[in-house]
Amino acid sequence: MTSLAIRGGTSNFTVRTYSTKGSYQEVKGVPCTFKADGFHAEFTTPAVVVTPDMGPRTPVASISCVYQGEKVFRIVQPINDTTTKIDQNAAAAGAGAGLIGVIVTGISSSSQRARRDATLDVYGYPDQALQFKGARK
């Protein structure tokens, strides 16, 4: 078994579950399991799942939830939260400014990415919205 180094921090993401039978509605209290190499968590939705920050070595993970006999399984790719937030903030700042906004957004995002200390980047997983097709509330 490989030993994974934890950088000392944590990251978190949300998991929510929805039923698409009839109308699209959130269902609460759904039992779920999150698994990745070296750690796992069991929780009920909606939930904030806290995971260790393993830097660029953060492993691919999976989430499985079961509601009214229906199982939903999803593979979850890790993300660099730091660069994702830089890109989102730059896009929000340039929103509504047309072509000029797109250009400024690209310049701002590139500048912030270049100036950051990449060794301090936080890695984690994106928020998840899982859907059950046959579930009833």
Summary of the structure (lengths in Angstrom):
residues: 137
radius of gyration: 18.1
end to end distance: 41.9
largest distance: 51.6
contacts: 377
relative contact order: 0.26
helix: 28%
strand: 39%
